């Protein structure tokens, strides 16, 4: 998907994109560290949302990146 949240993408679509990014990050950790529980502790998630200037629901989108982590820990 491409575009800005608040213009081409809805909050829900942005959430799904962020969730996919979170899953890709976890896959990278697993490939390099052996995965969660192999000495890698969960941490905090920081993110940026490509959105319109008047969009104010960035936390709702960023929560998508955290959702894969919540199911593991």
mmCIF file of the N, C-alpha and C atoms, coordinates in Angstrom:
data_MODEL
# 
_entry.id   MODEL 
# 
loop_
_atom_site.group_PDB 
_atom_site.id 
_atom_site.type_symbol 
_atom_site.label_atom_id 
_atom_site.label_alt_id 
_atom_site.label_comp_id 
_atom_site.label_asym_id 
_atom_site.label_entity_id 
_atom_site.label_seq_id 
_atom_site.pdbx_PDB_ins_code 
_atom_site.Cartn_x 
_atom_site.Cartn_y 
_atom_site.Cartn_z 
_atom_site.occupancy 
_atom_site.B_iso_or_equiv 
_atom_site.pdbx_formal_charge 
_atom_site.auth_seq_id 
_atom_site.auth_comp_id 
_atom_site.auth_asym_id 
_atom_site.auth_atom_id 
_atom_site.pdbx_PDB_model_num 
ATOM 1   N N  . UNK A 1 1  ? 0.835  -1.184  0.000  1.00 0.00 ? 1  UNK A N  1 
ATOM 2   C CA . UNK A 1 1  ? 0.000  0.000   0.000  1.00 0.00 ? 1  UNK A CA 1 
ATOM 3   C C  . UNK A 1 1  ? 0.874  1.239   0.000  1.00 0.00 ? 1  UNK A C  1 
ATOM 4   N N  . UNK A 1 2  ? 0.395  2.239   -0.620 1.00 0.00 ? 2  UNK A N  1 
ATOM 5   C CA . UNK A 1 2  ? 1.123  3.501   -0.654 1.00 0.00 ? 2  UNK A CA 1 
ATOM 6   C C  . UNK A 1 2  ? 0.145  4.635   -0.430 1.00 0.00 ? 2  UNK A C  1 
ATOM 7   N N  . UNK A 1 3  ? 0.631  5.692   0.133  1.00 0.00 ? 3  UNK A N  1 
ATOM 8   C CA . UNK A 1 3  ? -0.195 6.867   0.349  1.00 0.00 ? 3  UNK A CA 1 
ATOM 9   C C  . UNK A 1 3  ? -0.094 7.356   1.775  1.00 0.00 ? 3  UNK A C  1 
ATOM 10  N N  . UNK A 1 4  ? -0.825 8.416   2.041  1.00 0.00 ? 4  UNK A N  1 
ATOM 11  C CA . UNK A 1 4  ? -0.847 9.008   3.375  1.00 0.00 ? 4  UNK A CA 1 
ATOM 12  C C  . UNK A 1 4  ? -2.101 8.580   4.114  1.00 0.00 ? 4  UNK A C  1 
ATOM 13  N N  . UNK A 1 5  ? -1.918 8.286   5.404  1.00 0.00 ? 5  UNK A N  1 
ATOM 14  C CA . UNK A 1 5  ? -3.073 8.015   6.252  1.00 0.00 ? 5  UNK A CA 1 
ATOM 15  C C  . UNK A 1 5  ? -3.829 9.331   6.407  1.00 0.00 ? 5  UNK A C  1 
ATOM 16  N N  . UNK A 1 6  ? -5.116 9.260   6.254  1.00 0.00 ? 6  UNK A N  1 
ATOM 17  C CA . UNK A 1 6  ? -5.937 10.462  6.311  1.00 0.00 ? 6  UNK A CA 1 
ATOM 18  C C  . UNK A 1 6  ? -6.293 10.992  4.937  1.00 0.00 ? 6  UNK A C  1 
ATOM 19  N N  . UNK A 1 7  ? -5.625 10.481  3.918  1.00 0.00 ? 7  UNK A N  1 
ATOM 20  C CA . UNK A 1 7  ? -5.951 10.858  2.553  1.00 0.00 ? 7  UNK A CA 1 
ATOM 21  C C  . UNK A 1 7  ? -6.230 9.599   1.731  1.00 0.00 ? 7  UNK A C  1 
ATOM 22  N N  . UNK A 1 8  ? -5.203 8.826   1.374  1.00 0.00 ? 8  UNK A N  1 
ATOM 23  C CA . UNK A 1 8  ? -5.427 7.603   0.591  1.00 0.00 ? 8  UNK A CA 1 
ATOM 24  C C  . UNK A 1 8  ? -5.723 6.383   1.465  1.00 0.00 ? 8  UNK A C  1 
ATOM 25  N N  . UNK A 1 9  ? -5.262 6.407   2.710  1.00 0.00 ? 9  UNK A N  1 
ATOM 26  C CA . UNK A 1 9  ? -5.443 5.263   3.614  1.00 0.00 ? 9  UNK A CA 1 
ATOM 27  C C  . UNK A 1 9  ? -6.295 5.633   4.812  1.00 0.00 ? 9  UNK A C  1 
ATOM 28  N N  . UNK A 1 10 ? -7.126 4.690   5.245  1.00 0.00 ? 10 UNK A N  1 
ATOM 29  C CA . UNK A 1 10 ? -7.898 4.877   6.474  1.00 0.00 ? 10 UNK A CA 1 
ATOM 30  C C  . UNK A 1 10 ? -7.031 4.490   7.669  1.00 0.00 ? 10 UNK A C  1 
ATOM 31  N N  . UNK A 1 11 ? -7.512 4.782   8.866  1.00 0.00 ? 11 UNK A N  1 
ATOM 32  C CA . UNK A 1 11 ? -6.814 4.375   10.077 1.00 0.00 ? 11 UNK A CA 1 
ATOM 33  C C  . UNK A 1 11 ? -6.639 2.858   10.086 1.00 0.00 ? 11 UNK A C  1 
ATOM 34  N N  . UNK A 1 12 ? -7.682 2.121   9.714  1.00 0.00 ? 12 UNK A N  1 
ATOM 35  C CA . UNK A 1 12 ? -7.623 0.657   9.721  1.00 0.00 ? 12 UNK A CA 1 
ATOM 36  C C  . UNK A 1 12 ? -6.580 0.132   8.733  1.00 0.00 ? 12 UNK A C  1 
ATOM 37  N N  . UNK A 1 13 ? -6.507 0.748   7.560  1.00 0.00 ? 13 UNK A N  1 
ATOM 38  C CA . UNK A 1 13 ? -5.504 0.328   6.578  1.00 0.00 ? 13 UNK A CA 1 
ATOM 39  C C  . UNK A 1 13 ? -4.095 0.651   7.074  1.00 0.00 ? 13 UNK A C  1 
ATOM 40  N N  . UNK A 1 14 ? -3.933 1.811   7.683  1.00 0.00 ? 14 UNK A N  1 
ATOM 41  C CA . UNK A 1 14 ? -2.642 2.176   8.264  1.00 0.00 ? 14 UNK A CA 1 
ATOM 42  C C  . UNK A 1 14 ? -2.232 1.214   9.368  1.00 0.00 ? 14 UNK A C  1 
ATOM 43  N N  . UNK A 1 15 ? -3.204 0.798   10.185 1.00 0.00 ? 15 UNK A N  1 
ATOM 44  C CA . UNK A 1 15 ? -2.960 -0.182  11.254 1.00 0.00 ? 15 UNK A CA 1 
ATOM 45  C C  . UNK A 1 15 ? -2.437 -1.489  10.660 1.00 0.00 ? 15 UNK A C  1 
ATOM 46  N N  . UNK A 1 16 ? -3.073 -1.961  9.593  1.00 0.00 ? 16 UNK A N  1 
ATOM 47  C CA . UNK A 1 16 ? -2.646 -3.212  8.956  1.00 0.00 ? 16 UNK A CA 1 
ATOM 48  C C  . UNK A 1 16 ? -1.250 -3.096  8.354  1.00 0.00 ? 16 UNK A C  1 
ATOM 49  N N  . UNK A 1 17 ? -0.945 -1.962  7.754  1.00 0.00 ? 17 UNK A N  1 
ATOM 50  C CA . UNK A 1 17 ? 0.399  -1.749  7.211  1.00 0.00 ? 17 UNK A CA 1 
ATOM 51  C C  . UNK A 1 17 ? 1.417  -1.771  8.352  1.00 0.00 ? 17 UNK A C  1 
ATOM 52  N N  . UNK A 1 18 ? 1.115  -1.075  9.447  1.00 0.00 ? 18 UNK A N  1 
ATOM 53  C CA . UNK A 1 18 ? 2.024  -1.060  10.598 1.00 0.00 ? 18 UNK A CA 1 
ATOM 54  C C  . UNK A 1 18 ? 2.173  -2.462  11.188 1.00 0.00 ? 18 UNK A C  1 
ATOM 55  N N  . UNK A 1 19 ? 1.105  -3.245  11.207 1.00 0.00 ? 19 UNK A N  1 
ATOM 56  C CA . UNK A 1 19 ? 1.161  -4.623  11.711 1.00 0.00 ? 19 UNK A CA 1 
ATOM 57  C C  . UNK A 1 19 ? 2.112  -5.455  10.847 1.00 0.00 ? 19 UNK A C  1 
ATOM 58  N N  . UNK A 1 20 ? 2.035  -5.286  9.543  1.00 0.00 ? 20 UNK A N  1 
ATOM 59  C CA . UNK A 1 20 ? 2.943  -6.002  8.645  1.00 0.00 ? 20 UNK A CA 1 
ATOM 60  C C  . UNK A 1 20 ? 4.399  -5.605  8.896  1.00 0.00 ? 20 UNK A C  1 
ATOM 61  N N  . UNK A 1 21 ? 4.639  -4.334  9.164  1.00 0.00 ? 21 UNK A N  1 
ATOM 62  C CA . UNK A 1 21 ? 5.994  -3.875  9.485  1.00 0.00 ? 21 UNK A CA 1 
ATOM 63  C C  . UNK A 1 21 ? 6.460  -4.546  10.775 1.00 0.00 ? 21 UNK A C  1 
ATOM 64  N N  . UNK A 1 22 ? 5.583  -4.609  11.791 1.00 0.00 ? 22 UNK A N  1 
ATOM 65  C CA . UNK A 1 22 ? 5.933  -5.271  13.046 1.00 0.00 ? 22 UNK A CA 1 
ATOM 66  C C  . UNK A 1 22 ? 6.266  -6.737  12.846 1.00 0.00 ? 22 UNK A C  1 
ATOM 67  N N  . UNK A 1 23 ? 5.489  -7.420  12.019 1.00 0.00 ? 23 UNK A N  1 
ATOM 68  C CA . UNK A 1 23 ? 5.766  -8.829  11.727 1.00 0.00 ? 23 UNK A CA 1 
ATOM 69  C C  . UNK A 1 23 ? 7.106  -8.995  11.016 1.00 0.00 ? 23 UNK A C  1 
ATOM 70  N N  . UNK A 1 24 ? 7.412  -8.097  10.095 1.00 0.00 ? 24 UNK A N  1 
ATOM 71  C CA . UNK A 1 24 ? 8.707  -8.147  9.401  1.00 0.00 ? 24 UNK A CA 1 
ATOM 72  C C  . UNK A 1 24 ? 9.860  -7.925  10.371 1.00 0.00 ? 24 UNK A C  1 
ATOM 73  N N  . UNK A 1 25 ? 9.675  -7.027  11.330 1.00 0.00 ? 25 UNK A N  1 
ATOM 74  C CA . UNK A 1 25 ? 10.716 -6.794  12.339 1.00 0.00 ? 25 UNK A CA 1 
ATOM 75  C C  . UNK A 1 25 ? 10.924 -8.042  13.189 1.00 0.00 ? 25 UNK A C  1 
ATOM 76  N N  . UNK A 1 26 ? 9.839  -8.690  13.606 1.00 0.00 ? 26 UNK A N  1 
ATOM 77  C CA . UNK A 1 26 ? 9.961  -9.916  14.386 1.00 0.00 ? 26 UNK A CA 1 
ATOM 78  C C  . UNK A 1 26 ? 10.636 -11.029 13.592 1.00 0.00 ? 26 UNK A C  1 
ATOM 79  N N  . UNK A 1 27 ? 10.334 -11.125 12.312 1.00 0.00 ? 27 UNK A N  1 
ATOM 80  C CA . UNK A 1 27 ? 10.977 -12.129 11.467 1.00 0.00 ? 27 UNK A CA 1 
ATOM 81  C C  . UNK A 1 27 ? 12.481 -11.881 11.389 1.00 0.00 ? 27 UNK A C  1 
ATOM 82  N N  . UNK A 1 28 ? 12.878 -10.628 11.326 1.00 0.00 ? 28 UNK A N  1 
ATOM 83  C CA . UNK A 1 28 ? 14.303 -10.285 11.294 1.00 0.00 ? 28 UNK A CA 1 
ATOM 84  C C  . UNK A 1 28 ? 14.969 -10.665 12.606 1.00 0.00 ? 28 UNK A C  1 
ATOM 85  N N  . UNK A 1 29 ? 14.310 -10.379 13.730 1.00 0.00 ? 29 UNK A N  1 
ATOM 86  C CA . UNK A 1 29 ? 14.853 -10.748 15.044 1.00 0.00 ? 29 UNK A CA 1 
ATOM 87  C C  . UNK A 1 29 ? 15.008 -12.259 15.129 1.00 0.00 ? 29 UNK A C  1 
ATOM 88  N N  . UNK A 1 30 ? 14.005 -12.982 14.682 1.00 0.00 ? 30 UNK A N  1 
ATOM 89  C CA . UNK A 1 30 ? 14.071 -14.440 14.737 1.00 0.00 ? 30 UNK A CA 1 
ATOM 90  C C  . UNK A 1 30 ? 15.218 -14.970 13.885 1.00 0.00 ? 30 UNK A C  1 
ATOM 91  N N  . UNK A 1 31 ? 15.388 -14.403 12.716 1.00 0.00 ? 31 UNK A N  1 
ATOM 92  C CA . UNK A 1 31 ? 16.440 -14.860 11.811 1.00 0.00 ? 31 UNK A CA 1 
ATOM 93  C C  . UNK A 1 31 ? 17.827 -14.613 12.404 1.00 0.00 ? 31 UNK A C  1 
ATOM 94  N N  . UNK A 1 32 ? 17.997 -13.501 13.126 1.00 0.00 ? 32 UNK A N  1 
ATOM 95  C CA . UNK A 1 32 ? 19.311 -13.142 13.643 1.00 0.00 ? 32 UNK A CA 1 
ATOM 96  C C  . UNK A 1 32 ? 19.560 -13.611 15.074 1.00 0.00 ? 32 UNK A C  1 
ATOM 97  N N  . UNK A 1 33 ? 18.526 -13.662 15.901 1.00 0.00 ? 33 UNK A N  1 
ATOM 98  C CA . UNK A 1 33 ? 18.696 -13.983 17.324 1.00 0.00 ? 33 UNK A CA 1 
ATOM 99  C C  . UNK A 1 33 ? 18.097 -15.323 17.724 1.00 0.00 ? 33 UNK A C  1 
ATOM 100 N N  . UNK A 1 34 ? 17.393 -15.971 16.854 1.00 0.00 ? 34 UNK A N  1 
ATOM 101 C CA . UNK A 1 34 ? 16.716 -17.198 17.242 1.00 0.00 ? 34 UNK A CA 1 
ATOM 102 C C  . UNK A 1 34 ? 15.298 -16.944 17.697 1.00 0.00 ? 34 UNK A C  1 
ATOM 103 N N  . UNK A 1 35 ? 14.889 -15.693 17.745 1.00 0.00 ? 35 UNK A N  1 
ATOM 104 C CA . UNK A 1 35 ? 13.504 -15.370 18.067 1.00 0.00 ? 35 UNK A CA 1 
ATOM 105 C C  . UNK A 1 35 ? 13.295 -14.955 19.495 1.00 0.00 ? 35 UNK A C  1 
ATOM 106 N N  . UNK A 1 36 ? 12.061 -14.564 19.817 1.00 0.00 ? 36 UNK A N  1 
ATOM 107 C CA . UNK A 1 36 ? 11.711 -14.182 21.177 1.00 0.00 ? 36 UNK A CA 1 
ATOM 108 C C  . UNK A 1 36 ? 11.972 -15.345 22.122 1.00 0.00 ? 36 UNK A C  1 
ATOM 109 N N  . UNK A 1 37 ? 12.434 -15.027 23.309 1.00 0.00 ? 37 UNK A N  1 
ATOM 110 C CA . UNK A 1 37 ? 12.729 -16.068 24.275 1.00 0.00 ? 37 UNK A CA 1 
ATOM 111 C C  . UNK A 1 37 ? 14.139 -16.613 24.128 1.00 0.00 ? 37 UNK A C  1 
ATOM 112 N N  . UNK A 1 38 ? 14.888 -16.148 23.172 1.00 0.00 ? 38 UNK A N  1 
ATOM 113 C CA . UNK A 1 38 ? 16.265 -16.597 22.953 1.00 0.00 ? 38 UNK A CA 1 
ATOM 114 C C  . UNK A 1 38 ? 17.242 -15.481 23.319 1.00 0.00 ? 38 UNK A C  1 
ATOM 115 N N  . UNK A 1 39 ? 16.989 -14.807 24.419 1.00 0.00 ? 39 UNK A N  1 
ATOM 116 C CA . UNK A 1 39 ? 17.883 -13.757 24.873 1.00 0.00 ? 39 UNK A CA 1 
ATOM 117 C C  . UNK A 1 39 ? 17.487 -12.373 24.405 1.00 0.00 ? 39 UNK A C  1 
ATOM 118 N N  . UNK A 1 40 ? 16.458 -12.258 23.639 1.00 0.00 ? 40 UNK A N  1 
ATOM 119 C CA . UNK A 1 40 ? 16.014 -10.944 23.162 1.00 0.00 ? 40 UNK A CA 1 
ATOM 120 C C  . UNK A 1 40 ? 14.745 -10.574 23.900 1.00 0.00 ? 40 UNK A C  1 
ATOM 121 N N  . UNK A 1 41 ? 14.823 -9.536  24.706 1.00 0.00 ? 41 UNK A N  1 
ATOM 122 C CA . UNK A 1 41 ? 13.647 -9.080  25.451 1.00 0.00 ? 41 UNK A CA 1 
ATOM 123 C C  . UNK A 1 41 ? 12.810 -8.151  24.593 1.00 0.00 ? 41 UNK A C  1 
ATOM 124 N N  . UNK A 1 42 ? 11.531 -8.148  24.825 1.00 0.00 ? 42 UNK A N  1 
ATOM 125 C CA . UNK A 1 42 ? 10.650 -7.211  24.136 1.00 0.00 ? 42 UNK A CA 1 
ATOM 126 C C  . UNK A 1 42 ? 10.965 -5.800  24.587 1.00 0.00 ? 42 UNK A C  1 
ATOM 127 N N  . UNK A 1 43 ? 10.762 -4.866  23.735 1.00 0.00 ? 43 UNK A N  1 
ATOM 128 C CA . UNK A 1 43 ? 11.064 -3.480  24.071 1.00 0.00 ? 43 UNK A CA 1 
ATOM 129 C C  . UNK A 1 43 ? 9.903  -2.588  23.707 1.00 0.00 ? 43 UNK A C  1 
ATOM 130 N N  . UNK A 1 44 ? 10.142 -1.312  23.754 1.00 0.00 ? 44 UNK A N  1 
ATOM 131 C CA . UNK A 1 44 ? 9.080  -0.393  23.400 1.00 0.00 ? 44 UNK A CA 1 
ATOM 132 C C  . UNK A 1 44 ? 9.071  -0.174  21.899 1.00 0.00 ? 44 UNK A C  1 
ATOM 133 N N  . UNK A 1 45 ? 7.944  0.259   21.418 1.00 0.00 ? 45 UNK A N  1 
ATOM 134 C CA . UNK A 1 45 ? 7.786  0.515   19.997 1.00 0.00 ? 45 UNK A CA 1 
ATOM 135 C C  . UNK A 1 45 ? 7.683  2.018   19.770 1.00 0.00 ? 45 UNK A C  1 
ATOM 136 N N  . UNK A 1 46 ? 8.475  2.521   18.879 1.00 0.00 ? 46 UNK A N  1 
ATOM 137 C CA . UNK A 1 46 ? 8.386  3.912   18.463 1.00 0.00 ? 46 UNK A CA 1 
ATOM 138 C C  . UNK A 1 46 ? 8.095  3.903   16.969 1.00 0.00 ? 46 UNK A C  1 
ATOM 139 N N  . UNK A 1 47 ? 7.363  4.872   16.518 1.00 0.00 ? 47 UNK A N  1 
ATOM 140 C CA . UNK A 1 47 ? 7.049  4.876   15.106 1.00 0.00 ? 47 UNK A CA 1 
ATOM 141 C C  . UNK A 1 47 ? 6.692  6.250   14.590 1.00 0.00 ? 47 UNK A C  1 
ATOM 142 N N  . UNK A 1 48 ? 6.683  6.345   13.295 1.00 0.00 ? 48 UNK A N  1 
ATOM 143 C CA . UNK A 1 48 ? 6.254  7.552   12.603 1.00 0.00 ? 48 UNK A CA 1 
ATOM 144 C C  . UNK A 1 48 ? 5.198  7.146   11.588 1.00 0.00 ? 48 UNK A C  1 
ATOM 145 N N  . UNK A 1 49 ? 4.228  8.005   11.400 1.00 0.00 ? 49 UNK A N  1 
ATOM 146 C CA . UNK A 1 49 ? 3.122  7.727   10.488 1.00 0.00 ? 49 UNK A CA 1 
ATOM 147 C C  . UNK A 1 49 ? 3.165  8.754   9.364  1.00 0.00 ? 49 UNK A C  1 
ATOM 148 N N  . UNK A 1 50 ? 3.191  8.255   8.147  1.00 0.00 ? 50 UNK A N  1 
ATOM 149 C CA . UNK A 1 50 ? 3.127  9.137   6.972  1.00 0.00 ? 50 UNK A CA 1 
ATOM 150 C C  . UNK A 1 50 ? 1.653  9.522   6.806  1.00 0.00 ? 50 UNK A C  1 
ATOM 151 N N  . UNK A 1 51 ? 1.320  10.748  7.184  1.00 0.00 ? 51 UNK A N  1 
ATOM 152 C CA . UNK A 1 51 ? -0.083 11.152  7.224  1.00 0.00 ? 51 UNK A CA 1 
ATOM 153 C C  . UNK A 1 51 ? -0.245 12.614  6.820  1.00 0.00 ? 51 UNK A C  1 
ATOM 154 N N  . UNK A 1 52 ? -1.492 13.001  6.678  1.00 0.00 ? 52 UNK A N  1 
ATOM 155 C CA . UNK A 1 52 ? -1.805 14.392  6.364  1.00 0.00 ? 52 UNK A CA 1 
ATOM 156 C C  . UNK A 1 52 ? -1.550 15.259  7.599  1.00 0.00 ? 52 UNK A C  1 
ATOM 157 N N  . UNK A 1 53 ? -1.409 16.545  7.385  1.00 0.00 ? 53 UNK A N  1 
ATOM 158 C CA . UNK A 1 53 ? -1.119 17.467  8.486  1.00 0.00 ? 53 UNK A CA 1 
ATOM 159 C C  . UNK A 1 53 ? -2.215 17.503  9.537  1.00 0.00 ? 53 UNK A C  1 
ATOM 160 N N  . UNK A 1 54 ? -3.456 17.276  9.138  1.00 0.00 ? 54 UNK A N  1 
ATOM 161 C CA . UNK A 1 54 ? -4.561 17.365  10.090 1.00 0.00 ? 54 UNK A CA 1 
ATOM 162 C C  . UNK A 1 54 ? -4.913 16.026  10.739 1.00 0.00 ? 54 UNK A C  1 
ATOM 163 N N  . UNK A 1 55 ? -4.189 14.962  10.414 1.00 0.00 ? 55 UNK A N  1 
ATOM 164 C CA . UNK A 1 55 ? -4.451 13.637  10.989 1.00 0.00 ? 55 UNK A CA 1 
ATOM 165 C C  . UNK A 1 55 ? -3.945 13.608  12.420 1.00 0.00 ? 55 UNK A C  1 
ATOM 166 N N  . UNK A 1 56 ? -4.790 13.144  13.351 1.00 0.00 ? 56 UNK A N  1 
ATOM 167 C CA . UNK A 1 56 ? -4.446 13.182  14.778 1.00 0.00 ? 56 UNK A CA 1 
ATOM 168 C C  . UNK A 1 56 ? -4.471 11.810  15.456 1.00 0.00 ? 56 UNK A C  1 
ATOM 169 N N  . UNK A 1 57 ? -4.667 10.724  14.729 1.00 0.00 ? 57 UNK A N  1 
ATOM 170 C CA . UNK A 1 57 ? -4.787 9.401   15.341 1.00 0.00 ? 57 UNK A CA 1 
ATOM 171 C C  . UNK A 1 57 ? -3.551 8.530   15.119 1.00 0.00 ? 57 UNK A C  1 
ATOM 172 N N  . UNK A 1 58 ? -2.364 9.120   15.147 1.00 0.00 ? 58 UNK A N  1 
ATOM 173 C CA . UNK A 1 58 ? -1.139 8.362   14.927 1.00 0.00 ? 58 UNK A CA 1 
ATOM 174 C C  . UNK A 1 58 ? -0.994 7.179   15.900 1.00 0.00 ? 58 UNK A C  1 
ATOM 175 N N  . UNK A 1 59 ? -1.337 7.329   17.196 1.00 0.00 ? 59 UNK A N  1 
ATOM 176 C CA . UNK A 1 59 ? -1.204 6.182   18.096 1.00 0.00 ? 59 UNK A CA 1 
ATOM 177 C C  . UNK A 1 59 ? -2.030 4.970   17.667 1.00 0.00 ? 59 UNK A C  1 
ATOM 178 N N  . UNK A 1 60 ? -3.189 5.199   17.084 1.00 0.00 ? 60 UNK A N  1 
ATOM 179 C CA . UNK A 1 60 ? -4.021 4.080   16.623 1.00 0.00 ? 60 UNK A CA 1 
ATOM 180 C C  . UNK A 1 60 ? -3.330 3.308   15.501 1.00 0.00 ? 60 UNK A C  1 
ATOM 181 N N  . UNK A 1 61 ? -2.594 4.005   14.659 1.00 0.00 ? 61 UNK A N  1 
ATOM 182 C CA . UNK A 1 61 ? -1.879 3.357   13.566 1.00 0.00 ? 61 UNK A CA 1 
ATOM 183 C C  . UNK A 1 61 ? -0.649 2.626   14.113 1.00 0.00 ? 61 UNK A C  1 
ATOM 184 N N  . UNK A 1 62 ? 0.122  3.291   14.961 1.00 0.00 ? 62 UNK A N  1 
ATOM 185 C CA . UNK A 1 62 ? 1.341  2.703   15.513 1.00 0.00 ? 62 UNK A CA 1 
ATOM 186 C C  . UNK A 1 62 ? 1.030  1.461   16.353 1.00 0.00 ? 62 UNK A C  1 
ATOM 187 N N  . UNK A 1 63 ? -0.141 1.416   16.975 1.00 0.00 ? 63 UNK A N  1 
ATOM 188 C CA . UNK A 1 63 ? -0.530 0.226   17.735 1.00 0.00 ? 63 UNK A CA 1 
ATOM 189 C C  . UNK A 1 63 ? -0.516 -1.023  16.863 1.00 0.00 ? 63 UNK A C  1 
ATOM 190 N N  . UNK A 1 64 ? -0.695 -0.870  15.568 1.00 0.00 ? 64 UNK A N  1 
ATOM 191 C CA . UNK A 1 64 ? -0.625 -2.017  14.666 1.00 0.00 ? 64 UNK A CA 1 
ATOM 192 C C  . UNK A 1 64 ? 0.734  -2.679  14.682 1.00 0.00 ? 64 UNK A C  1 
ATOM 193 N N  . UNK A 1 65 ? 1.789  -1.894  14.834 1.00 0.00 ? 65 UNK A N  1 
ATOM 194 C CA . UNK A 1 65 ? 3.138  -2.461  14.882 1.00 0.00 ? 65 UNK A CA 1 
ATOM 195 C C  . UNK A 1 65 ? 3.372  -3.209  16.186 1.00 0.00 ? 65 UNK A C  1 
ATOM 196 N N  . UNK A 1 66 ? 2.647  -2.839  17.234 1.00 0.00 ? 66 UNK A N  1 
ATOM 197 C CA . UNK A 1 66 ? 2.800  -3.497  18.525 1.00 0.00 ? 66 UNK A CA 1 
ATOM 198 C C  . UNK A 1 66 ? 1.977  -4.770  18.637 1.00 0.00 ? 66 UNK A C  1 
ATOM 199 N N  . UNK A 1 67 ? 0.956  -4.927  17.835 1.00 0.00 ? 67 UNK A N  1 
ATOM 200 C CA . UNK A 1 67 ? 0.056  -6.074  18.000 1.00 0.00 ? 67 UNK A CA 1 
ATOM 201 C C  . UNK A 1 67 ? 0.754  -7.426  17.848 1.00 0.00 ? 67 UNK A C  1 
ATOM 202 N N  . UNK A 1 68 ? 1.701  -7.625  16.927 1.00 0.00 ? 68 UNK A N  1 
ATOM 203 C CA . UNK A 1 68 ? 2.379  -8.933  16.876 1.00 0.00 ? 68 UNK A CA 1 
ATOM 204 C C  . UNK A 1 68 ? 3.182  -9.208  18.149 1.00 0.00 ? 68 UNK A C  1 
ATOM 205 N N  . UNK A 1 69 ? 3.773  -8.163  18.752 1.00 0.00 ? 69 UNK A N  1 
ATOM 206 C CA . UNK A 1 69 ? 4.549  -8.329  19.976 1.00 0.00 ? 69 UNK A CA 1 
ATOM 207 C C  . UNK A 1 69 ? 3.664  -8.764  21.131 1.00 0.00 ? 69 UNK A C  1 
ATOM 208 N N  . UNK A 1 70 ? 2.476  -8.209  21.213 1.00 0.00 ? 70 UNK A N  1 
ATOM 209 C CA . UNK A 1 70 ? 1.563  -8.543  22.313 1.00 0.00 ? 70 UNK A CA 1 
ATOM 210 C C  . UNK A 1 70 ? 1.166  -10.018 22.292 1.00 0.00 ? 70 UNK A C  1 
ATOM 211 N N  . UNK A 1 71 ? 1.063  -10.592 21.106 1.00 0.00 ? 71 UNK A N  1 
ATOM 212 C CA . UNK A 1 71 ? 0.652  -11.996 21.035 1.00 0.00 ? 71 UNK A CA 1 
ATOM 213 C C  . UNK A 1 71 ? 1.782  -12.938 21.427 1.00 0.00 ? 71 UNK A C  1 
ATOM 214 N N  . UNK A 1 72 ? 3.026  -12.459 21.461 1.00 0.00 ? 72 UNK A N  1 
ATOM 215 C CA . UNK A 1 72 ? 4.161  -13.315 21.805 1.00 0.00 ? 72 UNK A CA 1 
ATOM 216 C C  . UNK A 1 72 ? 4.569  -13.234 23.257 1.00 0.00 ? 72 UNK A C  1 
ATOM 217 N N  . UNK A 1 73 ? 4.381  -12.056 23.882 1.00 0.00 ? 73 UNK A N  1 
ATOM 218 C CA . UNK A 1 73 ? 4.822  -11.882 25.269 1.00 0.00 ? 73 UNK A CA 1 
ATOM 219 C C  . UNK A 1 73 ? 3.653  -11.774 26.185 1.00 0.00 ? 73 UNK A C  1 
# 
